[in-house]
Amino acid sequence: MKREDIYNQFIEKMNNALVLLEIVPVENNKFDYIFFDANKAFEDFFEVSKSDFLNKSINKLSYLFSSDILTFIDKLSNITVPSVFELSNKNTNRFYEITVYPLDKRFLALQIADITKRKLLEKAYADSEEKYRTLADKSPISIVVLDNSGKIIFANDYFFSAFLRNKYKKEDVIGKELASQGFCTADYCNEIKKVLQNHIIELKDIKVKIEKTQEPIFCNIRGVPLSYNDEFNGGIIIIEDITEKKLAERKLNNKSFEQQLLLDNVDLLIWYMNSPSSIKLFNHSFADFFGVEDTSVPISLDDFLPYYEASELKDIFSKVWKSKYPQYFDKFIFNKFGNKRLLKVKVTPKVNFQTNEVEFLVCSAMDITEQRRNEEEMKNLIVALKLSNRLTDERATEIMELNKQLRNSKEQLKALLTAKDKFFSVIAHDLISPFQGFMSLTKYLSSNINQLSTKDIQELATALNKSAINLHKLLDNLLNWSRIQRGKIKYIPEFVDLFQIIELNISLSFATADAKKITLHNEINSSIKVFSDLNILNTILRNLISNAIKFTNYGGNVWIGCRTIDDNYVELYVKDDGVGMDEATLDNLFKIDSYNSTLGTANEVGTGLGLVLCKEFAEINHSSIRVESELEKGSTFFIKLPLKDLRKS
C-alpha cells in the first residue's frame, strides 16, 4: 500500500472532523474558499454527504457551523501559522472550535471540534457564581472570605450595612488584612486567623467596637477553612450580630426582679402548677395565707391542706387539665390559723399549640370572705327595705280608703315604691356582681402586667371587653327601662318591610352566631309589611335573636319567620333548637321582680332585663309577646304585629 493511501485511510478514520479548503483568488485581491475534500467524520458530524458540499464555497454553507461566516472568512486571508477560532451557530445553539492550518498558498486545512457542552458548562458556572454572590449579598448575616494570606477578598453587603454600620466603603476593606479593620482585639483576630491554619473556629459572645463609630457590638463568629484539591485556599468568616439579643437579655433580667417584686406585693394568692397536685412556684401572699415558709421549693397540696380539701382541689385541677379550658369557682378553705375563708379561684391551663397538650396551670385566688358577708348584709337590707315598702303600701292603702281625696297620691306612691323595688333588684343582681368582676380583672392585670405573657394579657383583655360589653348592655337596658317607666318612649308607627328588618338584625347578630357556628334562617316572605314603630321593633328583635343565640348549642339553628293570624295581624316568631326552659322558668320569664340572668351555652352573661323590655316595648307597640318552650327541645317566642293602623278603626 502506498504511503499516500495509508495517510488517506488514517484521515478517514479520525474522530475529528477535517476539511480541506482550496483558496481561489477573486477580484480586488480577495479570495474565496472552496470545499476541496473532507473526511468521513465531517460528514457524520454535520449529517451531510460529500455531494452536498464538495466544490462549493464555504460562504454558501454557513448554515452548517457558523452564523457569522463572513467575519471568519475575512480572518482566513491573514493566517500564516496555525490558528484557533470559536464559532457559534445561532440556529442550532451549538459552539465550535476550529483550528486552521495553512498548507501552502492554495490550501487550508480545518480541524473542527464541537465545544457546545464546554461553553454551556462555562456559562452555567458563571451564572452559578453570580447567583451565589447575590445570595451572599442578600443574606441577613455578615459573610467575609479570606485568601490564604489573610486578606479579605469578599465581604457581603450585610457586613458593610449592618456590622460596619455603613461607616466603611468596600475599597476600604477589600484587599486588606482582617486585623487591620480594627473591629476586634488582637487576641480575637489571632483566633480568627486560625482558620488559615485549616481550623474550624467558634467564638461566642464577642464584644467588638467599630473604630469609626465606637459603638459596642456583640457577636458570634464562626470560621470555616476553604480547600480545593487538598490545597488550602483561605476561609469563610461568618459574623452573627447578637447586640439586640444581648440588650434584650439585660432588660429581661432587670424586669425579672421587678416582676417578682410586683408578684410578691399583690393581695392575690398566685401559684404555678406543673401537675394537678404539685405546686412549683407561688408568691408571698400564698405562702402567708397557708403558712408555707420556703417559696422556692416545690410543694404538694397534701403538704399544707387537710386530706379532704387537697383531694377536692386535685379533682378540680385534674378536670381543668383534661378539659384545657379555664375555670372559675368559689371555695371555702382553711388558712394557717384554722379559719375558714372563702376564696374566688381562677385556674388557667397553658396549652402548647403544637402538641395540644397542657404544660402547666396558672392559678390565682382572692379572699372574698368579707365581700360575701357584705353582699349578704346588703341582701338582708334589701329584704328589710322591701318589707318596709310593703308595710308602707298597707298603711297608705288604709289611709286612702279613709280619705278619697288622697287616692291619686296613693296611686303615685305605689308606682314610685314599685319602681324603686324593681330598681334595687336590678342593682343587687346585675350591676354589683359585674362591677366586682370587672374591678378584680383590672386589679389583677395592673398588678401583674409585666409578669403575664402576651397570650395571658390577650385573654384578660378579652374578658375585660366581654365584661364591658355586658355592663354596657345592662346600662342600656336600664336606661330603656327607666325611659319606659317615665313615659319617655315615643310611639311613631309606620309601614315596615319585615323581610328587610329581619335581614338587618341577622347581619348584626352574624358575628355572635358564627362564633358558635349557629345558622340564622330568615323565613319571612319578602312582600310582608307591618304597621309598627321601627326602633321598638328593632329593639325587640335584637333582644330575641341575641337570647336565642345565647341558649343555642354550638352548631345549632335559629329561625325567624311569621304566619298570618287574620286580616289585621301576623305573628312573628323567633325559634331555636337550644336548651329550652322548664315551667317554673316560663312562669317568671317576663317578671322583673323574679327574673334570673342565666348563663348561655357558652357561658355568655346576660343582663336579665332583655325579655322584660321586650314585653313592655311590645305593649307600647300595640303588640303582644308569648313563648312556647320545652327542655332540650328549644324555645319559640311569638310577637303579634298589626298589618295596618288599627287606631283608626
C-alpha positions as CSV (number, residue, x, y, z in Angstrom):
1,M,0.0,0.0,0.0
2,K,1.3,3.4,-0.9
3,R,2.1,5.9,1.7
4,E,-0.5,8.3,0.4
5,D,-3.2,5.6,0.6
6,I,-2.2,4.9,4.2
7,Y,-2.4,8.6,5.1
8,N,-5.8,9.0,3.5
9,Q,-7.1,5.9,5.3
10,F,-5.9,7.4,8.6
11,I,-7.6,10.7,7.8
12,E,-10.9,8.9,7.1
13,K,-10.9,7.0,10.4
14,M,-10.1,10.1,12.6
15,N,-12.9,11.1,15.1
16,N,-12.2,14.8,14.5
17,A,-13.9,16.5,11.5
18,L,-11.3,17.6,8.9
19,V,-11.9,19.8,5.9
20,L,-9.5,20.8,3.1
21,L,-10.3,24.2,1.6
22,E,-8.9,25.4,-1.8
23,I,-8.0,29.1,-1.9
24,V,-9.4,30.7,-5.1
25,P,-8.4,34.3,-5.9
26,V,-11.3,36.6,-6.9
27,E,-11.3,40.3,-7.9
28,N,-9.7,43.1,-5.8
29,N,-7.2,40.8,-4.1
30,K,-9.9,38.9,-2.4
31,F,-10.2,35.1,-2.1
32,D,-13.0,32.5,-2.0
33,Y,-12.6,29.2,-0.2
34,I,-13.9,26.1,-1.9
35,F,-14.6,22.7,-0.2
36,F,-11.9,20.5,-1.8
37,D,-12.3,17.5,0.4
38,A,-13.4,16.3,3.9
39,N,-13.2,13.1,5.9
40,K,-16.0,10.8,7.0
41,A,-16.1,12.3,10.5
42,F,-17.0,15.7,8.9
43,E,-20.0,14.1,7.1
44,D,-21.2,12.4,10.3
45,F,-20.6,15.5,12.3
46,F,-22.9,17.7,10.2
47,E,-25.1,14.8,8.8
48,V,-24.2,15.7,5.1
49,S,-22.7,13.8,2.2
50,K,-19.8,15.0,0.1
51,S,-22.1,15.8,-2.8
52,D,-23.7,18.4,-0.6
53,F,-20.6,20.5,-0.1
54,L,-17.7,19.5,-2.5
55,N,-16.7,22.2,-4.9
56,K,-18.9,24.7,-3.1
57,S,-17.9,27.9,-1.4
58,I,-17.8,28.0,2.4
59,N,-19.8,31.2,2.2
60,K,-22.8,29.3,0.8
61,L,-22.6,26.6,3.5
62,S,-22.7,28.9,6.6
63,Y,-25.8,27.1,7.8
64,L,-23.6,24.1,8.8
65,F,-21.5,25.6,11.5
66,S,-21.5,29.4,11.7
67,S,-23.9,32.3,11.7
68,D,-21.1,34.8,11.2
69,I,-19.2,33.1,8.3
70,L,-18.2,36.4,6.6
71,T,-16.1,37.6,9.6
72,F,-14.5,34.2,9.8
73,I,-13.6,34.3,6.0
74,D,-12.0,37.7,6.4
75,K,-9.7,36.3,9.0
76,L,-8.6,33.3,6.9
77,S,-6.7,35.5,4.4
78,N,-4.3,36.6,7.0
79,I,-3.4,33.3,8.5
80,T,0.3,32.3,8.2
81,V,0.6,30.0,11.3
82,P,-1.9,27.5,12.8
83,S,-4.7,29.5,14.5
84,V,-7.7,28.6,16.7
85,F,-11.2,30.2,16.3
86,E,-14.5,29.8,18.2
87,L,-17.7,30.0,16.1
88,S,-21.3,29.7,17.1
89,N,-24.4,28.6,15.1
90,K,-27.3,30.6,16.5
91,N,-29.8,28.4,14.6
92,T,-28.7,25.3,16.3
93,N,-27.3,26.8,19.5
94,R,-24.0,25.0,19.0
95,F,-20.5,26.2,19.5
96,Y,-17.4,25.0,17.5
97,E,-13.6,25.3,17.9
98,I,-11.9,25.5,14.5
99,T,-8.1,25.1,14.2
100,V,-6.9,26.4,10.9
101,Y,-3.6,25.1,9.3
102,P,-2.1,27.0,6.3
103,L,-0.7,24.3,3.9
104,D,0.6,26.4,1.1
105,K,-0.8,29.3,-1.0
106,R,-3.5,27.0,-2.4
107,F,-4.9,25.1,0.5
108,L,-6.1,25.5,4.1
109,A,-6.8,22.6,6.5
110,L,-9.6,23.0,9.1
111,Q,-10.0,20.7,12.2
112,I,-13.5,21.2,13.7
113,A,-14.5,20.2,17.3
114,D,-17.9,20.6,19.0
115,I,-17.4,22.6,22.2
116,T,-21.1,23.2,23.0
117,K,-21.1,21.3,26.3
118,R,-18.0,23.1,27.4
119,K,-19.5,26.5,26.6
120,L,-22.7,25.7,28.4
121,L,-20.8,24.5,31.5
122,E,-18.7,27.7,31.5
123,K,-21.9,29.8,31.3
124,A,-23.7,27.7,34.0
125,Y,-20.6,28.1,36.2
126,A,-20.6,31.9,35.7
127,D,-24.3,32.1,36.3
128,S,-24.0,30.0,39.4
129,E,-21.1,32.1,40.8
130,E,-23.1,35.3,40.2
131,K,-26.2,33.7,41.8
132,Y,-24.3,32.7,45.0
133,R,-22.6,36.0,45.2
134,T,-26.1,37.7,45.0
135,L,-27.4,35.3,47.7
136,A,-24.5,36.1,49.9
137,D,-25.0,39.9,49.5
138,K,-28.7,39.5,50.4
139,S,-28.0,37.2,53.4
140,P,-29.1,38.6,56.8
141,I,-25.8,37.7,58.3
142,S,-22.3,39.1,57.7
143,I,-20.0,36.9,55.5
144,V,-16.3,37.6,54.9
145,V,-14.0,35.5,52.7
146,L,-10.2,35.5,53.3
147,D,-7.5,34.3,50.9
148,N,-4.7,32.1,52.2
149,S,-2.6,35.1,53.2
150,G,-5.4,36.5,55.5
151,K,-6.5,39.3,53.2
152,I,-10.2,40.0,52.6
153,I,-11.2,39.1,49.1
154,F,-15.0,39.3,49.5
155,A,-17.5,40.8,52.0
156,N,-21.2,40.8,51.5
157,D,-23.5,43.9,51.6
158,Y,-24.8,43.0,55.1
159,F,-21.3,43.1,56.5
160,F,-21.0,46.8,55.4
161,S,-24.5,47.9,56.2
162,A,-25.3,46.0,59.5
163,F,-21.9,45.2,61.0
164,L,-19.8,48.2,59.9
165,R,-22.9,50.4,60.1
166,N,-22.2,51.9,56.6
167,K,-19.0,53.6,58.0
168,Y,-16.6,51.9,55.6
169,K,-16.6,51.6,51.8
170,K,-15.7,48.4,50.0
171,E,-12.4,49.8,48.8
172,D,-11.5,50.5,52.4
173,V,-11.8,46.8,53.3
174,I,-11.3,44.5,50.2
175,G,-7.7,43.5,49.8
176,K,-6.7,44.3,53.3
177,E,-6.0,42.1,56.3
178,L,-8.8,41.3,58.7
179,A,-6.7,42.5,61.7
180,S,-6.3,46.0,60.1
181,Q,-10.0,46.7,60.3
182,G,-9.9,47.4,64.0
183,F,-13.2,45.9,64.9
184,C,-11.9,43.4,67.5
185,T,-8.9,43.0,69.8
186,A,-5.7,41.4,68.6
187,D,-6.4,38.2,70.7
188,Y,-9.7,37.6,68.8
189,C,-8.1,38.4,65.5
190,N,-5.4,35.8,66.2
191,E,-8.1,33.3,67.0
192,I,-9.9,34.1,63.7
193,K,-6.6,33.7,61.8
194,K,-6.6,30.0,62.9
195,V,-9.0,29.4,60.1
196,L,-6.0,30.0,57.8
197,Q,-4.3,27.0,59.6
198,N,-7.2,24.8,58.4
199,H,-9.1,25.0,61.8
200,I,-12.8,25.5,62.3
201,I,-13.3,28.2,64.9
202,E,-16.2,29.1,67.1
203,L,-16.2,32.4,69.1
204,K,-19.2,33.2,71.3
205,D,-20.4,36.5,72.8
206,I,-17.5,38.6,71.5
207,K,-17.7,42.3,72.3
208,V,-16.2,44.4,69.4
209,K,-16.0,48.1,68.6
210,I,-16.0,49.7,65.2
211,E,-13.3,52.4,65.1
212,K,-15.4,54.9,63.2
213,T,-18.4,54.6,65.4
214,Q,-17.0,53.4,68.8
215,E,-20.3,51.6,69.1
216,P,-20.1,48.4,71.1
217,I,-21.4,45.3,69.2
218,F,-21.8,41.8,70.5
219,C,-21.4,38.9,68.0
220,N,-20.8,35.2,67.5
221,I,-18.1,34.4,65.0
222,R,-17.6,31.1,63.1
223,G,-14.7,30.4,60.7
224,V,-14.6,27.6,58.1
225,P,-11.4,26.8,56.1
226,L,-11.7,26.6,52.3
227,S,-9.7,24.0,50.3
228,Y,-9.7,22.7,46.7
229,N,-7.9,19.6,45.5
230,D,-6.4,19.2,49.0
231,E,-4.9,22.7,48.7
232,F,-5.8,25.4,51.3
233,N,-7.3,28.4,49.7
234,G,-8.4,30.6,52.7
235,G,-11.5,30.7,54.8
236,I,-15.1,32.0,55.2
237,I,-15.8,34.1,58.3
238,I,-19.5,34.2,59.4
239,I,-20.4,37.0,61.9
240,E,-23.7,37.0,63.7
241,D,-24.7,40.3,65.3
242,I,-26.4,39.5,68.6
243,T,-26.3,43.0,70.0
244,E,-30.1,43.3,70.2
245,K,-30.3,39.9,71.8
246,K,-27.8,40.8,74.5
247,L,-29.6,44.1,75.2
248,A,-32.9,42.2,75.4
249,E,-31.4,39.7,77.9
250,R,-30.2,42.5,80.1
251,K,-33.7,44.2,80.0
252,L,-35.3,40.8,80.7
253,N,-33.0,40.2,83.7
254,N,-33.9,43.7,85.1
255,K,-37.6,43.1,84.5
256,S,-37.5,39.7,86.3
257,F,-36.7,41.3,89.6
258,E,-39.4,43.9,89.0
259,Q,-41.9,41.3,88.1
260,Q,-41.1,39.2,91.2
261,L,-41.4,42.3,93.3
262,L,-44.8,43.0,91.9
263,L,-45.9,39.4,92.2
264,D,-44.9,39.3,95.9
265,N,-46.7,42.6,96.7
266,V,-50.2,41.8,95.4
267,D,-53.0,40.7,97.7
268,L,-53.9,37.9,95.3
269,L,-52.7,34.4,96.0
270,I,-50.8,33.3,92.9
271,W,-49.3,29.9,92.1
272,Y,-48.0,27.8,89.2
273,M,-48.7,24.1,89.0
274,N,-46.7,21.6,86.8
275,S,-49.3,18.9,87.6
276,P,-52.8,18.8,89.1
277,S,-51.3,18.1,92.5
278,S,-47.8,19.8,92.5
279,I,-47.1,23.5,93.0
280,K,-43.8,24.6,91.6
281,L,-43.9,28.4,92.3
282,F,-46.0,30.7,94.5
283,N,-45.9,34.2,95.8
284,H,-45.6,35.6,99.3
285,S,-49.4,36.1,99.7
286,F,-49.9,32.4,99.0
287,A,-47.1,31.5,101.5
288,D,-48.5,33.8,104.1
289,F,-52.1,32.6,103.8
290,F,-51.2,28.9,104.1
291,G,-48.2,29.3,106.4
292,V,-45.6,27.9,103.9
293,E,-42.2,29.2,104.7
294,D,-39.9,28.5,101.7
295,T,-41.3,30.0,98.5
296,S,-38.5,28.5,96.3
297,V,-39.2,24.8,96.9
298,P,-42.0,22.9,95.0
299,I,-44.7,21.6,97.3
300,S,-47.7,19.3,97.1
301,L,-51.3,20.2,98.0
302,D,-51.1,17.5,100.7
303,D,-48.2,19.4,102.4
304,F,-50.4,22.2,103.7
305,L,-54.1,21.2,103.3
306,P,-56.2,18.6,105.1
307,Y,-56.7,15.4,103.1
308,Y,-60.3,16.0,102.1
309,E,-59.6,19.6,100.9
310,A,-56.5,18.5,99.0
311,S,-58.4,15.7,97.4
312,E,-61.3,18.0,96.2
313,L,-58.8,20.5,94.7
314,K,-56.9,17.8,92.9
315,D,-60.1,16.7,91.3
316,I,-60.9,20.2,90.2
317,F,-57.3,20.8,88.8
318,S,-57.4,17.4,87.1
319,K,-60.6,18.3,85.3
320,V,-59.2,21.6,84.1
321,W,-56.0,19.8,82.9
322,K,-58.1,17.4,80.9
323,S,-60.6,19.9,79.5
324,K,-57.9,22.5,78.6
325,Y,-60.4,25.3,79.4
326,P,-60.1,27.9,82.2
327,Q,-62.4,27.5,85.3
328,Y,-63.6,29.9,88.0
329,F,-65.0,28.7,91.3
330,D,-65.6,29.8,94.9
331,K,-64.4,27.5,97.7
332,F,-64.1,27.7,101.5
333,I,-60.5,26.8,102.5
334,F,-58.9,26.8,105.9
335,N,-55.9,29.2,106.3
336,K,-52.9,28.7,108.5
337,F,-54.8,29.9,111.6
338,G,-57.6,27.3,111.0
339,N,-60.1,29.9,110.0
340,K,-62.5,29.1,107.1
341,R,-62.1,31.6,104.3
342,L,-64.0,31.9,101.1
343,L,-61.6,32.1,98.1
344,K,-62.6,33.1,94.5
345,V,-60.3,30.9,92.4
346,K,-59.3,31.2,88.7
347,V,-57.4,28.3,87.0
348,T,-56.0,28.8,83.6
349,P,-54.3,26.0,81.7
350,K,-51.3,26.8,79.4
351,V,-51.7,24.7,76.3
352,N,-48.8,24.0,73.8
353,F,-50.4,24.7,70.5
354,Q,-48.0,22.4,68.6
355,T,-48.7,19.3,70.8
356,N,-52.2,20.4,72.0
357,E,-51.1,19.3,75.5
358,V,-51.3,21.2,78.8
359,E,-47.9,22.2,80.1
360,F,-48.9,23.9,83.4
361,L,-51.7,25.6,85.3
362,V,-51.6,29.3,86.3
363,C,-53.8,29.8,89.4
364,S,-54.9,32.9,91.3
365,A,-57.3,33.3,94.3
366,M,-58.8,36.3,96.1
367,D,-60.1,36.2,99.6
368,I,-63.8,37.3,99.3
369,T,-65.0,36.4,102.7
370,E,-65.7,40.0,103.8
371,Q,-67.1,40.8,100.4
372,R,-69.5,37.9,100.6
373,R,-70.6,39.0,104.1
374,N,-71.2,42.5,102.8
375,E,-73.3,41.1,100.0
376,E,-75.4,39.0,102.4
377,E,-75.9,42.1,104.6
378,M,-76.9,44.1,101.5
379,K,-79.4,41.4,100.6
380,N,-80.8,41.5,104.1
381,L,-81.1,45.2,103.9
382,I,-82.9,44.9,100.6
383,V,-85.3,42.4,102.1
384,A,-85.9,44.7,105.0
385,L,-86.5,47.6,102.6
386,K,-89.0,45.5,100.7
387,L,-90.8,44.6,103.9
388,S,-90.8,48.3,104.9
389,N,-92.2,49.2,101.5
390,R,-94.9,46.6,101.8
391,L,-95.8,48.0,105.2
392,T,-95.9,51.5,103.8
393,D,-98.2,50.3,101.0
394,E,-100.5,48.7,103.5
395,R,-100.6,51.8,105.7
396,A,-101.1,54.0,102.6
397,T,-104.0,51.8,101.5
398,E,-105.7,52.2,104.8
399,I,-105.3,55.9,104.7
400,M,-106.5,56.2,101.1
401,E,-109.5,54.0,101.9
402,L,-110.4,56.5,104.7
403,N,-109.7,59.6,102.6
404,K,-110.8,59.6,99.0
405,Q,-109.1,62.9,98.4
406,L,-105.7,61.2,98.7
407,R,-106.5,58.4,96.2
408,N,-104.4,60.0,93.4
409,S,-101.4,60.4,95.8
410,K,-101.8,56.7,96.8
411,E,-101.5,55.5,93.2
412,Q,-98.5,57.7,92.6
413,L,-96.8,56.5,95.8
414,K,-97.5,52.8,94.9
415,A,-96.0,53.3,91.4
416,L,-92.9,55.0,92.9
417,L,-92.4,52.3,95.5
418,T,-92.8,49.5,92.9
419,A,-90.3,51.2,90.6
420,K,-87.9,51.7,93.5
421,D,-88.3,48.0,94.4
422,K,-87.5,46.9,90.9
423,F,-84.5,49.2,90.7
424,F,-83.0,47.8,93.8
425,S,-83.5,44.2,92.5
426,V,-81.6,45.1,89.3
427,I,-78.8,46.7,91.2
428,A,-78.5,43.8,93.6
429,H,-78.4,41.1,90.9
430,D,-76.9,42.6,87.8
431,L,-74.9,45.7,88.5
432,I,-72.8,44.9,91.6
433,S,-71.5,41.5,90.6
434,P,-70.3,42.5,87.1
435,F,-68.5,45.6,88.5
436,Q,-66.8,43.4,91.1
437,G,-65.6,41.0,88.5
438,F,-64.5,43.9,86.3
439,M,-62.6,45.5,89.2
440,S,-60.9,42.2,90.0
441,L,-59.7,41.7,86.5
442,T,-58.4,45.2,86.2
443,K,-56.7,45.0,89.6
444,Y,-55.1,41.6,88.6
445,L,-54.0,43.0,85.2
446,S,-52.5,46.2,86.6
447,S,-50.7,44.3,89.3
448,N,-49.2,41.5,87.1
449,I,-48.8,43.2,83.7
450,N,-45.0,42.6,83.5
451,Q,-45.4,39.0,84.5
452,L,-48.1,38.0,82.1
453,S,-47.4,36.6,78.6
454,T,-49.0,38.2,75.5
455,K,-51.5,35.4,75.4
456,D,-52.4,35.9,79.1
457,I,-52.9,39.6,78.5
458,Q,-55.0,38.9,75.5
459,E,-57.2,36.5,77.5
460,L,-57.6,39.1,80.2
461,A,-58.3,41.9,77.7
462,T,-60.9,39.7,76.1
463,A,-62.5,39.0,79.5
464,L,-62.5,42.8,80.2
465,N,-64.0,43.5,76.8
466,K,-66.8,41.0,77.4
467,S,-67.4,42.4,80.9
468,A,-67.5,45.9,79.5
469,I,-69.9,44.9,76.7
470,N,-72.2,43.2,79.2
471,L,-72.1,46.3,81.5
472,H,-72.9,48.5,78.5
473,K,-75.9,46.2,77.6
474,L,-77.1,46.3,81.2
475,L,-76.9,50.1,81.4
476,D,-78.5,50.5,78.0
477,N,-81.4,48.2,79.1
478,L,-81.7,50.0,82.4
479,L,-81.9,53.3,80.5
480,N,-84.6,52.0,78.2
481,W,-86.5,50.5,81.2
482,S,-86.2,53.9,83.0
483,R,-87.5,55.7,80.0
484,I,-90.4,53.4,79.8
485,Q,-91.3,53.9,83.5
486,R,-91.2,57.7,83.0
487,G,-93.3,57.5,79.8
488,K,-90.4,58.9,77.7
489,I,-90.7,56.3,74.8
490,K,-92.5,57.8,71.9
491,Y,-94.6,55.5,69.7
492,I,-94.1,56.5,66.0
493,P,-95.6,53.8,63.8
494,E,-95.1,53.4,60.1
495,F,-95.3,50.6,57.4
496,V,-92.1,48.5,57.7
497,D,-90.7,45.9,55.3
498,L,-90.5,42.9,57.7
499,F,-88.1,40.9,55.5
500,Q,-85.5,43.8,55.3
501,I,-85.8,44.4,59.1
502,I,-85.0,40.7,59.7
503,E,-82.1,40.7,57.3
504,L,-80.6,43.7,59.1
505,N,-80.9,42.1,62.5
506,I,-79.5,38.8,61.2
507,S,-76.4,40.7,59.8
508,L,-75.9,42.5,63.2
509,S,-76.0,39.1,65.0
510,F,-73.9,37.2,62.5
511,A,-70.6,37.5,64.3
512,T,-72.0,36.3,67.6
513,A,-73.8,33.4,65.9
514,D,-70.7,32.5,63.8
515,A,-68.6,32.2,66.9
516,K,-70.8,29.3,68.0
517,K,-71.3,28.0,64.4
518,I,-75.0,28.8,64.7
519,T,-77.0,29.2,61.4
520,L,-79.6,32.0,61.3
521,H,-82.6,31.4,58.9
522,N,-84.8,34.2,57.5
523,E,-88.1,32.6,56.6
524,I,-90.0,35.8,56.1
525,N,-92.0,36.4,52.9
526,S,-90.4,39.4,51.2
527,S,-93.8,41.0,50.5
528,I,-95.0,41.3,54.1
529,K,-95.2,44.8,55.7
530,V,-96.3,45.5,59.2
531,F,-97.5,48.7,60.9
532,S,-95.0,49.2,63.7
533,D,-92.6,51.6,65.4
534,L,-89.3,50.8,63.6
535,N,-87.0,51.5,66.7
536,I,-89.2,49.5,69.0
537,L,-89.4,46.5,66.6
538,N,-85.6,46.5,66.1
539,T,-85.1,46.5,69.9
540,I,-87.4,43.6,70.4
541,L,-85.9,41.6,67.5
542,R,-82.3,42.3,68.6
543,N,-83.1,41.0,72.2
544,L,-84.9,37.9,71.0
545,I,-82.3,36.9,68.4
546,S,-79.5,37.5,70.9
547,N,-81.4,35.4,73.5
548,A,-81.9,32.6,71.0
549,I,-78.1,32.5,70.1
550,K,-77.2,32.6,73.8
551,F,-79.2,29.5,74.7
552,T,-78.5,27.5,71.5
553,N,-75.7,24.9,71.5
554,Y,-72.7,25.0,69.2
555,G,-73.7,24.2,65.6
556,G,-77.4,24.8,66.2
557,N,-80.0,26.8,64.3
558,V,-82.2,29.9,64.8
559,W,-85.3,30.5,62.6
560,I,-87.1,33.9,62.2
561,G,-90.4,33.8,60.3
562,C,-94.1,34.7,60.6
563,R,-97.6,33.4,60.0
564,T,-100.8,35.2,59.2
565,I,-103.5,35.2,62.0
566,D,-106.2,37.2,60.3
567,D,-106.6,40.3,58.1
568,N,-105.3,42.6,60.9
569,Y,-102.4,40.7,62.4
570,V,-99.4,38.5,61.7
571,E,-97.5,36.6,64.3
572,L,-93.7,36.9,64.1
573,Y,-91.7,34.0,65.6
574,V,-88.0,33.6,66.7
575,K,-87.4,29.8,67.1
576,D,-84.2,28.0,68.3
577,D,-83.2,24.3,68.9
578,G,-81.4,25.2,72.1
579,V,-81.7,24.1,75.7
580,G,-85.3,25.2,76.3
581,M,-87.0,26.1,79.6
582,D,-89.0,24.4,82.3
583,E,-92.4,25.5,83.5
584,A,-91.0,27.4,86.6
585,T,-88.8,29.5,84.3
586,L,-91.6,30.1,81.9
587,D,-93.9,31.4,84.7
588,N,-91.4,34.1,85.8
589,L,-89.9,34.9,82.4
590,F,-91.3,38.4,81.9
591,K,-91.4,39.5,85.6
592,I,-88.7,41.9,86.7
593,D,-89.1,41.2,90.4
594,S,-88.4,37.5,89.9
595,Y,-86.2,37.3,86.8
596,N,-82.8,35.5,86.8
597,S,-79.9,36.2,84.5
598,T,-78.8,32.7,83.3
599,L,-75.5,31.8,81.6
600,G,-75.7,30.8,78.0
601,T,-74.5,27.6,76.4
602,A,-71.0,29.1,76.0
603,N,-71.2,30.8,79.5
604,E,-72.4,34.1,77.9
605,V,-73.5,36.6,80.6
606,G,-76.9,38.3,80.1
607,T,-78.4,41.5,81.7
608,G,-81.6,39.8,82.8
609,L,-83.7,42.7,81.5
610,G,-83.9,41.8,77.9
611,L,-87.2,39.9,77.9
612,V,-88.8,42.3,80.4
613,L,-88.0,45.1,78.0
614,C,-89.4,43.1,75.1
615,K,-92.7,42.7,76.9
616,E,-93.0,46.4,77.8
617,F,-91.9,47.5,74.3
618,A,-94.4,45.1,72.7
619,E,-97.2,46.7,74.8
620,I,-96.1,50.2,73.7
621,N,-96.1,48.9,70.1
622,H,-99.8,47.7,70.4
623,S,-98.4,44.2,70.2
624,S,-98.1,41.2,72.5
625,I,-95.5,38.6,73.2
626,R,-95.7,34.9,74.3
627,V,-93.4,31.9,74.4
628,E,-93.5,28.1,74.0
629,S,-90.6,26.0,75.2
630,E,-89.6,22.6,76.3
631,L,-86.4,21.5,78.0
632,E,-83.7,20.2,75.5
633,K,-86.1,21.0,72.6
634,G,-85.7,24.7,72.2
635,S,-87.9,27.8,72.6
636,T,-90.1,29.8,70.3
637,F,-91.1,33.5,71.0
638,F,-94.1,34.9,69.2
639,I,-94.8,38.6,68.7
640,K,-98.3,39.7,67.4
641,L,-97.9,42.6,65.0
642,P,-100.6,44.7,63.3
643,L,-100.8,44.8,59.5
644,K,-102.4,48.3,59.4
645,D,-103.2,51.3,61.6
646,L,-105.9,49.8,63.9
647,R,-106.2,53.1,65.8
648,K,-108.4,54.4,63.0
649,S,-111.0,51.6,63.2
